[in-house]
Amino acid sequence: MEETYEIDLPRGSGVTVLLKPATQALPVKLCYIMSKRWETTLSIKAGEKKVFSFSCQDPHNYFVIEIQKNIDCVSGQCPFGEVYLQPSTSVLPTLNRTFIWDIKASKNVSLELQFSLSRLRQIGLTENCPDGVTHRISGRVDASTMVRIGTFCGNGTVSRIKMQEGVNLALDLPWFHSRNVSGFSIANRLSIKRLCIIESVFEGEGSATLMSANYPAGFPEDELMTWQFVIPAPLRASVSFLQFNVSNCVKKEERVEYYIPGSTTNPEVFRLEDQQPGNMAGNFNLSLQGCDQDAQNPGILRLQFQVSVQHPQNDSNKTYVVDLSKERTMSLSIEPRPNKLKREFVPSCFVCLNSRTCSTNLTLTAGSKHTISFLCDDLTRLWINAEKTISTILPCLSGVRWLLVPKDRLSLALVPAQKLQQHTHERVCNTSFSYLVASAVPGQNLYFGSFCSGGSIEQIQVKENISVTLRTFAPNFQHESAKQDLTVSFIPHFKEESVFTVTPDTKNKVYLRTPNWDRGLPSLASVSWNISVPRNQVACLTFLKERTGVVCQTGRAFMIIQEQRAHAEEIFSLEEEVLPKPSFRYHSFWVNISNCSPMSGKQLDLLFWVSLTPRTTDLTVIILTVVGGGALLLFALGFIICFVKKNKKKKITKGPAVGIYNGNVNTQMPMQRKKFQKGRKDNDSHVYAVIDDTMVYGHLLQDASGPFIQAEVDTYRPFQGPTGDFPPSPPPTNSRAPTVKLATDEPPPGSPPESESEPYTFSHPKDGKVSNRSTDTPLLDAHEPTEPGE
């Protein structure tokens, strides 16, 4: 059975009720208002009574109800005091409700809204209140122009709002909310001679975000708006401008004015661009003054700011002198460390110049002395970044951030006093400080990684400009960093984005990952790791994932693994192939990763680790080697004895055999010219050694009736030289079928003879030599560290 509703509005009440379709309702044809006829809207005016019902069981999904009360304080008596909901919510259908009070007043009178149920918190135009209860408040500039003062939720600091010439307040209540009171009252006040005054009351530590009228649209031209703040003792208040714009003025000047307790210069006037006051004790006022705007190009004036109130700290009475008077290219910035958003209030950290000009961010420029103080409960919540541009000549620095700019086609090598560990999820840095290394090339968003002491990275080489940031996490970083110097030197320019020199620890795994881990290796970038393996150790190389997941838009993505002594080279297509399973490396080796131009969302990132184990000799291999060698020796002896007896029967006498090598005969198979020009002609790998077997087996072949039979064996000596200090070069980018090239006993089908299938030796052109004079310069003075964090 349908529920029936009856609304009876007294004559002269000034109340109008309107039922209308919800803005985002389902199709109206599914539900109707049933009164004298089926309708989609229903209007009830003062002096009318209507009975109605709905054709559906859930009308709140289809309709909303507006109750508007018009109050004329100019020609009639104003109902000052507590405002009631009329009609009562008990007689209204369970729809989303909006109660609207439109109050008109004289120009010489102001109206004051007092919020007794709950103080209000201002929100942005696109934000929503958690409980759905919203206050939308507007004022009047003149009889026909309304100005939106703001949108507010509960549980805030705003206790009163005064407005000149009238007010419009809309209270939105969701259909499920049981509230049956307005929560505010109206009082009559004298003229305030401005658009409005908003009172904000703090009872303890906290913060409030407030906005100018009409925000984010423009503040009315040549208007004045004031905020009054009530701050209990002994708390301190600081003001921060979050966002603001200024208009184009033809008369007057846009400004903010402060009435501050104890100030001898009230009002204190500031431009919106200035640092705003902080560390203020007691109540104070802040006013925003507009100007006469240019009619052709007015622009907009708007302001969003935050007031933070907190207890004074012991450090607030201490002053620090930062002397940059002798510096020319160094700047020092202090800013809050990023932290996770929390629902509860967290006191802000302010940096103050001259004790009152406070801000959460402060930059100190070169050439001056600066006196600063802190209004902060924990100084470790602040970053301190010192930035200095360094050219070819590097001075010694004491600071926490450096911009390194090599010139004349040079690259950089960073060498720590203690080996570094790369921060990964598998092995996090838990030290009191770390280095953040990133590219400083304009337009290149490349992050090499975060590194701390206690790892296996001996050197980081980078191709171009970089920034090195020292971040601290605990007060004891000064003691720990005293042992960690970081030096930089210039080296010949190379093509990789970076090269890491790694000497693994025998006790711990070494975790390594590609740069830009969160965003993927940049397009067409190449990075290498030079990993040393001690002689008595075996390295196990393991990759985290089975596949990289990269999808190339253009080019190809490759990984090369090359042992530096055995010349074994493996090439993998990172787009098509499965990454290698854990493998053992008996010699030092390179890992090179070269990226393509990947598709969006299919970026390249790799994480792998290296672990060392003592090298042991397999007993089974020894036994098989001995048995196989013995069998081969018996076979050779039997063959030689048969050959000798056969020659005796033929009575043919042979002289000593002579091995002749004719270097003028071309024995090479026609083939394409190799990319790497170093061949067998450049070394002694083609030299043959002649072994006189009669010196070995002569006692077995001696016969009284004839001379010794001398057998001759040719032995090929492969190239055994070093690989060099350069990483392997990636294959051509247009290769479609990557190959895996290993040093094996059997050549692949179609390959040239064994004597011609020697492995490639990678060598890079040397475009310069490093001078014998040391260019290493200490980058971090361990005796004068500076305190920041991560």
FENBELQUI-V522688 format. One record per helix or strand. SS is the DSSP state (a for helix, b for strand). FROM is the first residue (numbers start at 1). TO is the last residue. If there is no record, write none. Layout:
# FENBELQUI-V522688
<<SS & FROM & TO> <SS & FROM & TO>>
This chain:
# FENBELQUI-V522688
<<b & 5 & 8> <b & 15 & 21> <a & 28 & 30> <b & 33 & 34> <b & 38 & 39> <b & 42 & 44> <b & 49 & 54> <a & 59 & 61> <b & 63 & 72> <b & 81 & 82> <a & 89 & 91> <b & 96 & 104> <b & 109 & 115> <b & 120 & 123> <b & 134 & 140> <b & 146 & 164> <b & 166 & 173> <b & 184 & 190> <b & 196 & 202> <b & 206 & 211> <b & 224 & 231> <b & 235 & 245> <b & 249 & 251> <b & 255 & 260> <b & 268 & 270> <b & 277 & 277> <b & 280 & 281> <b & 284 & 289> <b & 292 & 293> <b & 302 & 311> <a & 314 & 317> <b & 320 & 323> <b & 330 & 336> <b & 350 & 353> <b & 357 & 359> <b & 362 & 364> <b & 369 & 375> <a & 379 & 381> <b & 382 & 390> <b & 401 & 404> <b & 410 & 416> <b & 420 & 422> <b & 433 & 439> <b & 447 & 453> <b & 457 & 462> <b & 466 & 472> <a & 477 & 481> <b & 486 & 492> <b & 498 & 503> <b & 510 & 513> <b & 526 & 532> <b & 537 & 543> <b & 552 & 554> <b & 558 & 563> <b & 569 & 573> <b & 583 & 585> <b & 589 & 594> <b & 597 & 598> <b & 607 & 614> <a & 619 & 650> <a & 680 & 682> <b & 688 & 692> <a & 694 & 701> <b & 703 & 703> <b & 706 & 706> <b & 712 & 716> <b & 740 & 741> <a & 754 & 756> <b & 777 & 778>>
